[in-house]
Amino acid sequence: MDTQFILRQGKAVFRVNRAGMYQRMTFLVKYEEMPEGKSPYLLSEKFLEPAEAMKVCAQSGLPVFTKNGRFFPAGKGMADFIIKQ
């Protein structure tokens, strides 16, 4: 999926493997306030295996926050996603 499309929609649905079964999970777009601006991320209120969270990061191009951790696309951190105000 395109990152800009996800940000405009405010949510994204991805097919993930949870507990050995494929499921469709909805991730909401949230913003974290930082001194330089705000930074978008995808939020899920459910547990997700780290490997699956990294797949969602790679597909969306955005950080993923779940109950069991924060995951970022390879080679990026939260500061790389700041939207200047």
N, CA, C and O atoms as a CHARMM CRD file, in Angstrom:
* protein
*
  340
    1    1 MET  N      0.83700  -1.18700   0.00000 PROA 1      0.00000
    2    1 MET  CA     0.00000   0.00000   0.00000 PROA 1      0.00000
    3    1 MET  C      0.87800   1.24600   0.00000 PROA 1      0.00000
    4    1 MET  O      2.01400   1.23000   0.47500 PROA 1      0.00000
    5    2 ASP  N      0.33700   2.29200  -0.53000 PROA 2      0.00000
    6    2 ASP  CA     1.04800   3.55900  -0.58500 PROA 2      0.00000
    7    2 ASP  C      0.91400   4.29200   0.75200 PROA 2      0.00000
    8    2 ASP  O     -0.17600   4.35800   1.32000 PROA 2      0.00000
    9    3 THR  N      2.00500   4.83100   1.24300 PROA 3      0.00000
   10    3 THR  CA     2.01600   5.51300   2.53800 PROA 3      0.00000
   11    3 THR  C      1.07100   6.70600   2.55100 PROA 3      0.00000
   12    3 THR  O      0.33000   6.89500   3.51600 PROA 3      0.00000
   13    4 GLN  N      1.08600   7.50700   1.49900 PROA 4      0.00000
   14    4 GLN  CA     0.21400   8.68700   1.45200 PROA 4      0.00000
   15    4 GLN  C     -1.25900   8.28800   1.44700 PROA 4      0.00000
   16    4 GLN  O     -2.08700   8.96400   2.05800 PROA 4      0.00000
   17    5 PHE  N     -1.58700   7.20200   0.76500 PROA 5      0.00000
   18    5 PHE  CA    -2.96600   6.70800   0.73800 PROA 5      0.00000
   19    5 PHE  C     -3.40700   6.29500   2.14400 PROA 5      0.00000
   20    5 PHE  O     -4.52400   6.59800   2.56200 PROA 5      0.00000
   21    6 ILE  N     -2.53400   5.60800   2.86200 PROA 6      0.00000
   22    6 ILE  CA    -2.85100   5.17700   4.22900 PROA 6      0.00000
   23    6 ILE  C     -3.07500   6.38600   5.12900 PROA 6      0.00000
   24    6 ILE  O     -4.01000   6.39400   5.93000 PROA 6      0.00000
   25    7 LEU  N     -2.23100   7.40500   5.00600 PROA 7      0.00000
   26    7 LEU  CA    -2.37500   8.60100   5.83700 PROA 7      0.00000
   27    7 LEU  C     -3.68200   9.32900   5.53600 PROA 7      0.00000
   28    7 LEU  O     -4.32600   9.84300   6.45100 PROA 7      0.00000
   29    8 ARG  N     -4.08000   9.37900   4.27000 PROA 8      0.00000
   30    8 ARG  CA    -5.34800  10.02900   3.91200 PROA 8      0.00000
   31    8 ARG  C     -6.54400   9.25200   4.44100 PROA 8      0.00000
   32    8 ARG  O     -7.50900   9.84700   4.92100 PROA 8      0.00000
   33    9 GLN  N     -6.48800   7.92000   4.35600 PROA 9      0.00000
   34    9 GLN  CA    -7.60000   7.07700   4.80300 PROA 9      0.00000
   35    9 GLN  C     -7.74800   7.07900   6.32600 PROA 9      0.00000
   36    9 GLN  O     -8.86300   7.00200   6.84200 PROA 9      0.00000
   37   10 GLY  N     -6.63700   7.16600   7.03900 PROA 10     0.00000
   38   10 GLY  CA    -6.68800   7.13800   8.49700 PROA 10     0.00000
   39   10 GLY  C     -6.67000   5.73800   9.07700 PROA 10     0.00000
   40   10 GLY  O     -6.69000   5.56800  10.29600 PROA 10     0.00000
   41   11 LYS  N     -6.63300   4.73700   8.21300 PROA 11     0.00000
   42   11 LYS  CA    -6.54300   3.35100   8.66900 PROA 11     0.00000
   43   11 LYS  C     -6.07300   2.48500   7.51200 PROA 11     0.00000
   44   11 LYS  O     -6.10000   2.89900   6.35300 PROA 11     0.00000
   45   12 ALA  N     -5.64200   1.27800   7.84600 PROA 12     0.00000
   46   12 ALA  CA    -5.19300   0.33200   6.83100 PROA 12     0.00000
   47   12 ALA  C     -5.50300  -1.07700   7.31300 PROA 12     0.00000
   48   12 ALA  O     -5.45300  -1.35900   8.51100 PROA 12     0.00000
   49   13 VAL  N     -5.81900  -1.95200   6.38100 PROA 13     0.00000
   50   13 VAL  CA    -6.11600  -3.34600   6.70300 PROA 13     0.00000
   51   13 VAL  C     -5.04000  -4.21200   6.05600 PROA 13     0.00000
   52   13 VAL  O     -4.77800  -4.10800   4.85800 PROA 13     0.00000
   53   14 PHE  N     -4.42100  -5.06900   6.86900 PROA 14     0.00000
   54   14 PHE  CA    -3.37700  -5.96200   6.38700 PROA 14     0.00000
   55   14 PHE  C     -3.71700  -7.39100   6.76400 PROA 14     0.00000
   56   14 PHE  O     -4.35200  -7.64400   7.78800 PROA 14     0.00000
   57   15 ARG  N     -3.28900  -8.31300   5.93300 PROA 15     0.00000
   58   15 ARG  CA    -3.45600  -9.74300   6.20400 PROA 15     0.00000
   59   15 ARG  C     -2.21900 -10.20200   6.96500 PROA 15     0.00000
   60   15 ARG  O     -1.10400 -10.14100   6.44500 PROA 15     0.00000
   61   16 VAL  N     -2.41800 -10.66200   8.19900 PROA 16     0.00000
   62   16 VAL  CA    -1.30300 -11.08500   9.04800 PROA 16     0.00000
   63   16 VAL  C     -1.55100 -12.48400   9.58500 PROA 16     0.00000
   64   16 VAL  O     -2.68800 -12.95100   9.64700 PROA 16     0.00000
   65   17 ASN  N     -0.47600 -13.13800   9.96800 PROA 17     0.00000
   66   17 ASN  CA    -0.54700 -14.47600  10.54100 PROA 17     0.00000
   67   17 ASN  C     -0.50000 -14.33700  12.05700 PROA 17     0.00000
   68   17 ASN  O      0.51500 -13.92400  12.61900 PROA 17     0.00000
   69   18 ARG  N     -1.60200 -14.68300  12.71300 PROA 18     0.00000
   70   18 ARG  CA    -1.66700 -14.63900  14.18000 PROA 18     0.00000
   71   18 ARG  C     -2.03100 -16.02100  14.68200 PROA 18     0.00000
   72   18 ARG  O     -3.06300 -16.57400  14.30300 PROA 18     0.00000
   73   19 ALA  N     -1.19200 -16.57600  15.52900 PROA 19     0.00000
   74   19 ALA  CA    -1.43600 -17.88900  16.14700 PROA 19     0.00000
   75   19 ALA  C     -1.68000 -18.96400  15.09300 PROA 19     0.00000
   76   19 ALA  O     -2.52900 -19.83600  15.27600 PROA 19     0.00000
   77   20 GLY  N     -0.94300 -18.90200  13.99900 PROA 20     0.00000
   78   20 GLY  CA    -1.04500 -19.92500  12.97100 PROA 20     0.00000
   79   20 GLY  C     -2.19100 -19.75000  11.99800 PROA 20     0.00000
   80   20 GLY  O     -2.38300 -20.58600  11.11500 PROA 20     0.00000
   81   21 MET  N     -2.95500 -18.68400  12.13900 PROA 21     0.00000
   82   21 MET  CA    -4.08700 -18.42800  11.24300 PROA 21     0.00000
   83   21 MET  C     -3.93000 -17.05500  10.60800 PROA 21     0.00000
   84   21 MET  O     -3.47900 -16.10800  11.25200 PROA 21     0.00000
   85   22 TYR  N     -4.30200 -16.96000   9.34900 PROA 22     0.00000
   86   22 TYR  CA    -4.27300 -15.65800   8.68900 PROA 22     0.00000
   87   22 TYR  C     -5.53100 -14.88700   9.05500 PROA 22     0.00000
   88   22 TYR  O     -6.64300 -15.41400   9.01600 PROA 22     0.00000
   89   23 GLN  N     -5.32600 -13.62800   9.40900 PROA 23     0.00000
   90   23 GLN  CA    -6.43500 -12.75600   9.78100 PROA 23     0.00000
   91   23 GLN  C     -6.22700 -11.40000   9.12800 PROA 23     0.00000
   92   23 GLN  O     -5.10800 -11.03000   8.77200 PROA 23     0.00000
   93   24 ARG  N     -7.30400 -10.67700   8.97800 PROA 24     0.00000
   94   24 ARG  CA    -7.21000  -9.29500   8.52000 PROA 24     0.00000
   95   24 ARG  C     -7.26300  -8.40600   9.75900 PROA 24     0.00000
   96   24 ARG  O     -8.21300  -8.46100  10.54000 PROA 24     0.00000
   97   25 MET  N     -6.23400  -7.59400   9.92300 PROA 25     0.00000
   98   25 MET  CA    -6.16700  -6.68600  11.06500 PROA 25     0.00000
   99   25 MET  C     -6.24000  -5.25000  10.57700 PROA 25     0.00000
  100   25 MET  O     -5.62200  -4.88400   9.57800 PROA 25     0.00000
  101   26 THR  N     -7.00100  -4.45200  11.29300 PROA 26     0.00000
  102   26 THR  CA    -7.11000  -3.03400  10.97900 PROA 26     0.00000
  103   26 THR  C     -6.15600  -2.25700  11.87400 PROA 26     0.00000
  104   26 THR  O     -6.15200  -2.42200  13.09400 PROA 26     0.00000
  105   27 PHE  N     -5.35900  -1.42100  11.25800 PROA 27     0.00000
  106   27 PHE  CA    -4.42600  -0.55500  11.96800 PROA 27     0.00000
  107   27 PHE  C     -4.89900   0.88200  11.78900 PROA 27     0.00000
  108   27 PHE  O     -5.18400   1.30700  10.66900 PROA 27     0.00000
  109   28 LEU  N     -4.98200   1.62500  12.87600 PROA 28     0.00000
  110   28 LEU  CA    -5.38500   3.02400  12.82400 PROA 28     0.00000
  111   28 LEU  C     -4.15600   3.91300  12.72900 PROA 28     0.00000
  112   28 LEU  O     -3.11600   3.61000  13.31300 PROA 28     0.00000
  113   29 VAL  N     -4.27600   5.00400  11.99900 PROA 29     0.00000
  114   29 VAL  CA    -3.18300   5.97400  11.90200 PROA 29     0.00000
  115   29 VAL  C     -3.30500   6.93500  13.07800 PROA 29     0.00000
  116   29 VAL  O     -4.33700   7.58300  13.25500 PROA 29     0.00000
  117   30 LYS  N     -2.26300   7.02100  13.86700 PROA 30     0.00000
  118   30 LYS  CA    -2.19000   7.95600  14.99100 PROA 30     0.00000
  119   30 LYS  C     -0.95400   8.81800  14.80000 PROA 30     0.00000
  120   30 LYS  O     -0.07900   8.50100  13.99400 PROA 30     0.00000
  121   31 TYR  N     -0.89100   9.90100  15.54300 PROA 31     0.00000
  122   31 TYR  CA     0.25100  10.80900  15.44200 PROA 31     0.00000
  123   31 TYR  C      0.85300  11.01900  16.82200 PROA 31     0.00000
  124   31 TYR  O      0.13500  11.21300  17.80300 PROA 31     0.00000
  125   32 GLU  N      2.17800  10.97900  16.88600 PROA 32     0.00000
  126   32 GLU  CA     2.88600  11.25400  18.12900 PROA 32     0.00000
  127   32 GLU  C      3.49000  12.64800  18.02600 PROA 32     0.00000
  128   32 GLU  O      4.21900  12.96000  17.08500 PROA 32     0.00000
  129   33 GLU  N      3.17100  13.47300  19.00800 PROA 33     0.00000
  130   33 GLU  CA     3.70700  14.83300  19.02500 PROA 33     0.00000
  131   33 GLU  C      5.17300  14.79800  19.42900 PROA 33     0.00000
  132   33 GLU  O      5.55400  14.17000  20.41700 PROA 33     0.00000
  133   34 MET  N      5.97800  15.48600  18.64200 PROA 34     0.00000
  134   34 MET  CA     7.40700  15.58800  18.91600 PROA 34     0.00000
  135   34 MET  C      7.78400  17.06400  18.83300 PROA 34     0.00000
  136   34 MET  O      7.03200  17.84900  18.25500 PROA 34     0.00000
  137   35 PRO  N      8.91100  17.45900  19.38500 PROA 35     0.00000
  138   35 PRO  CA     9.29400  18.87900  19.34100 PROA 35     0.00000
  139   35 PRO  C      9.39500  19.44300  17.92100 PROA 35     0.00000
  140   35 PRO  O      9.10400  20.61900  17.70600 PROA 35     0.00000
  141   36 GLU  N      9.80100  18.62600  16.95800 PROA 36     0.00000
  142   36 GLU  CA     9.98400  19.10400  15.59000 PROA 36     0.00000
  143   36 GLU  C      8.69400  19.06700  14.77500 PROA 36     0.00000
  144   36 GLU  O      8.63100  19.67300  13.70500 PROA 36     0.00000
  145   37 GLY  N      7.67700  18.37700  15.25100 PROA 37     0.00000
  146   37 GLY  CA     6.41700  18.22900  14.52100 PROA 37     0.00000
  147   37 GLY  C      5.69800  16.98500  14.99400 PROA 37     0.00000
  148   37 GLY  O      5.91600  16.52000  16.11300 PROA 37     0.00000
  149   38 LYS  N      4.83800  16.44400  14.14200 PROA 38     0.00000
  150   38 LYS  CA     4.14500  15.21600  14.52400 PROA 38     0.00000
  151   38 LYS  C      4.58600  14.07900  13.61200 PROA 38     0.00000
  152   38 LYS  O      4.94000  14.28600  12.45100 PROA 38     0.00000
  153   39 SER  N      4.55200  12.88100  14.16800 PROA 39     0.00000
  154   39 SER  CA     5.04800  11.71400  13.45400 PROA 39     0.00000
  155   39 SER  C      3.95100  10.64900  13.38900 PROA 39     0.00000
  156   39 SER  O      3.44000  10.24300  14.43300 PROA 39     0.00000
  157   40 PRO  N      3.57400  10.18500  12.19100 PROA 40     0.00000
  158   40 PRO  CA     2.50700   9.19000  12.07700 PROA 40     0.00000
  159   40 PRO  C      3.00000   7.77100  12.36200 PROA 40     0.00000
  160   40 PRO  O      4.17000   7.44800  12.15400 PROA 40     0.00000
  161   41 TYR  N      2.08900   6.94600  12.83800 PROA 41     0.00000
  162   41 TYR  CA     2.37900   5.52800  13.03000 PROA 41     0.00000
  163   41 TYR  C      1.07300   4.74600  12.95200 PROA 41     0.00000
  164   41 TYR  O     -0.00900   5.31600  13.08900 PROA 41     0.00000
  165   42 LEU  N      1.17900   3.45200  12.73300 PROA 42     0.00000
  166   42 LEU  CA     0.01700   2.56900  12.70200 PROA 42     0.00000
  167   42 LEU  C     -0.13000   1.92300  14.07300 PROA 42     0.00000
  168   42 LEU  O      0.84900   1.43700  14.64100 PROA 42     0.00000
  169   43 LEU  N     -1.34200   1.91500  14.60400 PROA 43     0.00000
  170   43 LEU  CA    -1.59100   1.39200  15.94300 PROA 43     0.00000
  171   43 LEU  C     -2.53500   0.20100  15.88200 PROA 43     0.00000
  172   43 LEU  O     -3.56400   0.23200  15.20700 PROA 43     0.00000
  173   44 SER  N     -2.16100  -0.84600  16.60400 PROA 44     0.00000
  174   44 SER  CA    -3.02600  -2.00700  16.78700 PROA 44     0.00000
  175   44 SER  C     -3.11300  -2.29300  18.27500 PROA 44     0.00000
  176   44 SER  O     -2.09700  -2.29100  18.97100 PROA 44     0.00000
  177   45 GLU  N     -4.30600  -2.53500  18.76200 PROA 45     0.00000
  178   45 GLU  CA    -4.50100  -2.83200  20.18000 PROA 45     0.00000
  179   45 GLU  C     -4.30100  -4.31300  20.48500 PROA 45     0.00000
  180   45 GLU  O     -4.54300  -4.75200  21.60900 PROA 45     0.00000
  181   46 LYS  N     -3.86600  -5.07900  19.50300 PROA 46     0.00000
  182   46 LYS  CA    -3.69000  -6.51900  19.68400 PROA 46     0.00000
  183   46 LYS  C     -2.21000  -6.88500  19.67000 PROA 46     0.00000
  184   46 LYS  O     -1.36800  -6.12000  19.19900 PROA 46     0.00000
  185   47 PHE  N     -1.91600  -8.06100  20.19400 PROA 47     0.00000
  186   47 PHE  CA    -0.55800  -8.58500  20.12600 PROA 47     0.00000
  187   47 PHE  C     -0.28900  -9.05900  18.70500 PROA 47     0.00000
  188   47 PHE  O     -1.18200  -9.56400  18.02500 PROA 47     0.00000
  189   48 LEU  N      0.95400  -8.88800  18.26800 PROA 48     0.00000
  190   48 LEU  CA     1.34000  -9.29400  16.92300 PROA 48     0.00000
  191   48 LEU  C      2.78400  -9.76800  16.96200 PROA 48     0.00000
  192   48 LEU  O      3.63900  -9.12500  17.57100 PROA 48     0.00000
  193   49 GLU  N      3.05100 -10.88300  16.31800 PROA 49     0.00000
  194   49 GLU  CA     4.41400 -11.41000  16.27100 PROA 49     0.00000
  195   49 GLU  C      5.34900 -10.37300  15.64600 PROA 49     0.00000
  196   49 GLU  O      4.96300  -9.68300  14.70200 PROA 49     0.00000
  197   50 PRO  N      6.56700 -10.25900  16.16000 PROA 50     0.00000
  198   50 PRO  CA     7.50600  -9.27500  15.60300 PROA 50     0.00000
  199   50 PRO  C      7.75500  -9.43700  14.10200 PROA 50     0.00000
  200   50 PRO  O      7.88000  -8.44100  13.39000 PROA 50     0.00000
  201   51 ALA  N      7.82800 -10.66000  13.62100 PROA 51     0.00000
  202   51 ALA  CA     8.06100 -10.87300  12.18600 PROA 51     0.00000
  203   51 ALA  C      6.89500 -10.33100  11.36100 PROA 51     0.00000
  204   51 ALA  O      7.10500  -9.74600  10.29800 PROA 51     0.00000
  205   52 GLU  N      5.68300 -10.52200  11.84200 PROA 52     0.00000
  206   52 GLU  CA     4.50900 -10.01600  11.12600 PROA 52     0.00000
  207   52 GLU  C      4.44600  -8.49100  11.20100 PROA 52     0.00000
  208   52 GLU  O      4.06900  -7.83400  10.23100 PROA 52     0.00000
  209   53 ALA  N      4.81300  -7.93300  12.35100 PROA 53     0.00000
  210   53 ALA  CA     4.82600  -6.47200  12.48800 PROA 53     0.00000
  211   53 ALA  C      5.84400  -5.85600  11.52900 PROA 53     0.00000
  212   53 ALA  O      5.59500  -4.79800  10.95200 PROA 53     0.00000
  213   54 MET  N      6.97900  -6.51200  11.36200 PROA 54     0.00000
  214   54 MET  CA     7.98400  -6.01200  10.42600 PROA 54     0.00000
  215   54 MET  C      7.49300  -6.10200   8.98300 PROA 54     0.00000
  216   54 MET  O      7.83100  -5.24800   8.16400 PROA 54     0.00000
  217   55 LYS  N      6.70300  -7.12000   8.66200 PROA 55     0.00000
  218   55 LYS  CA     6.12200  -7.22200   7.31900 PROA 55     0.00000
  219   55 LYS  C      5.15800  -6.06900   7.06900 PROA 55     0.00000
  220   55 LYS  O      5.14100  -5.49000   5.98200 PROA 55     0.00000
  221   56 VAL  N      4.35400  -5.73900   8.08000 PROA 56     0.00000
  222   56 VAL  CA     3.42200  -4.61700   7.94500 PROA 56     0.00000
  223   56 VAL  C      4.19800  -3.31300   7.77200 PROA 56     0.00000
  224   56 VAL  O      3.80700  -2.46100   6.97400 PROA 56     0.00000
  225   57 CYS  N      5.28800  -3.15300   8.51000 PROA 57     0.00000
  226   57 CYS  CA     6.14800  -1.96800   8.35600 PROA 57     0.00000
  227   57 CYS  C      6.66500  -1.85500   6.92700 PROA 57     0.00000
  228   57 CYS  O      6.63000  -0.78100   6.32500 PROA 57     0.00000
  229   58 ALA  N      7.13700  -2.95900   6.39900 PROA 58     0.00000
  230   58 ALA  CA     7.69800  -2.95200   5.04400 PROA 58     0.00000
  231   58 ALA  C      6.62100  -2.64700   4.00600 PROA 58     0.00000
  232   58 ALA  O      6.87600  -1.92400   3.04300 PROA 58     0.00000
  233   59 GLN  N      5.42400  -3.18900   4.19600 PROA 59     0.00000
  234   59 GLN  CA     4.34400  -2.96000   3.23700 PROA 59     0.00000
  235   59 GLN  C      3.80500  -1.54100   3.29800 PROA 59     0.00000
  236   59 GLN  O      3.46800  -0.95700   2.26800 PROA 59     0.00000
  237   60 SER  N      3.72200  -0.98500   4.49900 PROA 60     0.00000
  238   60 SER  CA     3.11300   0.33600   4.65900 PROA 60     0.00000
  239   60 SER  C      4.12500   1.47000   4.58300 PROA 60     0.00000
  240   60 SER  O      3.78700   2.58100   4.17400 PROA 60     0.00000
  241   61 GLY  N      5.36200   1.19500   4.97400 PROA 61     0.00000
  242   61 GLY  CA     6.36300   2.25100   5.02900 PROA 61     0.00000
  243   61 GLY  C      6.22400   3.12800   6.25500 PROA 61     0.00000
  244   61 GLY  O      6.81300   4.20800   6.31400 PROA 61     0.00000
  245   62 LEU  N      5.44400   2.67600   7.24600 PROA 62     0.00000
  246   62 LEU  CA     5.22000   3.43100   8.47600 PROA 62     0.00000
  247   62 LEU  C      5.58600   2.58300   9.69000 PROA 62     0.00000
  248   62 LEU  O      5.58900   1.35500   9.60500 PROA 62     0.00000
  249   63 PRO  N      5.89400   3.22400  10.81800 PROA 63     0.00000
  250   63 PRO  CA     6.11900   2.46700  12.05500 PROA 63     0.00000
  251   63 PRO  C      4.82600   1.79600  12.51300 PROA 63     0.00000
  252   63 PRO  O      3.73000   2.27900  12.22800 PROA 63     0.00000
  253   64 VAL  N      4.96500   0.69000  13.21900 PROA 64     0.00000
  254   64 VAL  CA     3.81500  -0.04400  13.74700 PROA 64     0.00000
  255   64 VAL  C      3.98400  -0.16500  15.25300 PROA 64     0.00000
  256   64 VAL  O      5.01500  -0.63400  15.73500 PROA 64     0.00000
  257   65 PHE  N      2.96000   0.26500  15.99500 PROA 65     0.00000
  258   65 PHE  CA     2.95600   0.13300  17.45000 PROA 65     0.00000
  259   65 PHE  C      1.89900  -0.90200  17.81200 PROA 65     0.00000
  260   65 PHE  O      0.73800  -0.77800  17.41900 PROA 65     0.00000
  261   66 THR  N      2.30500  -1.92500  18.56300 PROA 66     0.00000
  262   66 THR  CA     1.37900  -2.95000  19.03300 PROA 66     0.00000
  263   66 THR  C      1.52400  -3.07100  20.54300 PROA 66     0.00000
  264   66 THR  O      2.32400  -2.36300  21.15400 PROA 66     0.00000
  265   67 LYS  N      0.75400  -3.96400  21.14000 PROA 67     0.00000
  266   67 LYS  CA     0.84600  -4.15200  22.58400 PROA 67     0.00000
  267   67 LYS  C      2.19600  -4.70000  23.01800 PROA 67     0.00000
  268   67 LYS  O      2.60700  -4.50300  24.16100 PROA 67     0.00000
  269   68 ASN  N      2.88600  -5.38500  22.11800 PROA 68     0.00000
  270   68 ASN  CA     4.15500  -5.98500  22.51400 PROA 68     0.00000
  271   68 ASN  C      5.37700  -5.26100  21.94900 PROA 68     0.00000
  272   68 ASN  O      6.47500  -5.81700  21.97300 PROA 68     0.00000
  273   69 GLY  N      5.21800  -4.05500  21.44700 PROA 69     0.00000
  274   69 GLY  CA     6.39600  -3.31000  21.03500 PROA 69     0.00000
  275   69 GLY  C      6.15600  -2.31300  19.92300 PROA 69     0.00000
  276   69 GLY  O      5.06200  -2.20700  19.36800 PROA 69     0.00000
  277   70 ARG  N      7.22400  -1.58200  19.61700 PROA 70     0.00000
  278   70 ARG  CA     7.23000  -0.61900  18.51900 PROA 70     0.00000
  279   70 ARG  C      8.16200  -1.15000  17.44400 PROA 70     0.00000
  280   70 ARG  O      9.27700  -1.58400  17.73300 PROA 70     0.00000
  281   71 PHE  N      7.70000  -1.11300  16.21000 PROA 71     0.00000
  282   71 PHE  CA     8.47600  -1.65600  15.10500 PROA 71     0.00000
  283   71 PHE  C      8.59600  -0.59500  14.01700 PROA 71     0.00000
  284   71 PHE  O      7.64000   0.11600  13.71000 PROA 71     0.00000
  285   72 PHE  N      9.79700  -0.50700  13.43800 PROA 72     0.00000
  286   72 PHE  CA    10.07800   0.49500  12.42200 PROA 72     0.00000
  287   72 PHE  C     10.58200  -0.18000  11.15500 PROA 72     0.00000
  288   72 PHE  O     11.19700  -1.24400  11.22400 PROA 72     0.00000
  289   73 PRO  N     10.32900   0.43200   9.98800 PROA 73     0.00000
  290   73 PRO  CA    10.90500  -0.10800   8.75500 PROA 73     0.00000
  291   73 PRO  C     12.42800  -0.14500   8.86500 PROA 73     0.00000
  292   73 PRO  O     13.02400   0.63300   9.61000 PROA 73     0.00000
  293   74 ALA  N     13.03700  -1.03600   8.13400 PROA 74     0.00000
  294   74 ALA  CA    14.48700  -1.23700   8.21600 PROA 74     0.00000
  295   74 ALA  C     15.24800   0.06400   7.96700 PROA 74     0.00000
  296   74 ALA  O     15.01800   0.75400   6.97300 PROA 74     0.00000
  297   75 GLY  N     16.15000   0.38100   8.88200 PROA 75     0.00000
  298   75 GLY  CA    17.01400   1.53600   8.73000 PROA 75     0.00000
  299   75 GLY  C     16.38400   2.87200   9.06100 PROA 75     0.00000
  300   75 GLY  O     16.97000   3.91300   8.76600 PROA 75     0.00000
  301   76 LYS  N     15.20000   2.87300   9.66800 PROA 76     0.00000
  302   76 LYS  CA    14.53000   4.13100   9.98500 PROA 76     0.00000
  303   76 LYS  C     14.15800   4.18500  11.45600 PROA 76     0.00000
  304   76 LYS  O     14.06000   3.15900  12.13100 PROA 76     0.00000
  305   77 GLY  N     13.95300   5.39900  11.93600 PROA 77     0.00000
  306   77 GLY  CA    13.51300   5.63200  13.30500 PROA 77     0.00000
  307   77 GLY  C     12.35700   6.61600  13.29900 PROA 77     0.00000
  308   77 GLY  O     11.91800   7.05500  12.23600 PROA 77     0.00000
  309   78 MET  N     11.86700   6.96000  14.46600 PROA 78     0.00000
  310   78 MET  CA    10.70400   7.84000  14.56300 PROA 78     0.00000
  311   78 MET  C     10.97600   9.21400  13.94200 PROA 78     0.00000
  312   78 MET  O     10.07700   9.81600  13.35400 PROA 78     0.00000
  313   79 ALA  N     12.19100   9.70100  14.06800 PROA 79     0.00000
  314   79 ALA  CA    12.52600  11.02600  13.53900 PROA 79     0.00000
  315   79 ALA  C     12.45600  11.08500  12.01600 PROA 79     0.00000
  316   79 ALA  O     12.33800  12.17300  11.45200 PROA 79     0.00000
  317   80 ASP  N     12.52500   9.94900  11.34300 PROA 80     0.00000
  318   80 ASP  CA    12.47100   9.92400   9.87800 PROA 80     0.00000
  319   80 ASP  C     11.06600  10.16400   9.33400 PROA 80     0.00000
  320   80 ASP  O     10.90300  10.37500   8.13200 PROA 80     0.00000
  321   81 PHE  N     10.05500  10.13500  10.18800 PROA 81     0.00000
  322   81 PHE  CA     8.66600  10.25900   9.73800 PROA 81     0.00000
  323   81 PHE  C      8.02000  11.57600  10.14800 PROA 81     0.00000
  324   81 PHE  O      6.81000  11.74100   9.99000 PROA 81     0.00000
  325   82 ILE  N      8.79300  12.50700  10.66700 PROA 82     0.00000
  326   82 ILE  CA     8.24200  13.76300  11.18300 PROA 82     0.00000
  327   82 ILE  C      7.62700  14.58700  10.05600 PROA 82     0.00000
  328   82 ILE  O      8.21700  14.77000   8.99100 PROA 82     0.00000
  329   83 ILE  N      6.42300  15.07600  10.33100 PROA 83     0.00000
  330   83 ILE  CA     5.73600  15.99700   9.42600 PROA 83     0.00000
  331   83 ILE  C      5.86800  17.38100  10.04700 PROA 83     0.00000
  332   83 ILE  O      5.35900  17.62600  11.14000 PROA 83     0.00000
  333   84 LYS  N      6.54800  18.27900   9.35400 PROA 84     0.00000
  334   84 LYS  CA     6.77200  19.63200   9.87800 PROA 84     0.00000
  335   84 LYS  C      5.44700  20.37300   9.96500 PROA 84     0.00000
  336   84 LYS  O      4.57400  20.22200   9.11000 PROA 84     0.00000
  337   85 GLN  N      5.31300  21.17700  11.01600 PROA 85     0.00000
  338   85 GLN  CA     4.07600  21.94100  11.19800 PROA 85     0.00000
  339   85 GLN  C      4.25900  23.37200  10.77700 PROA 85     0.00000
  340   85 GLN  O      3.32100  24.16500  10.86100 PROA 85     0.00000
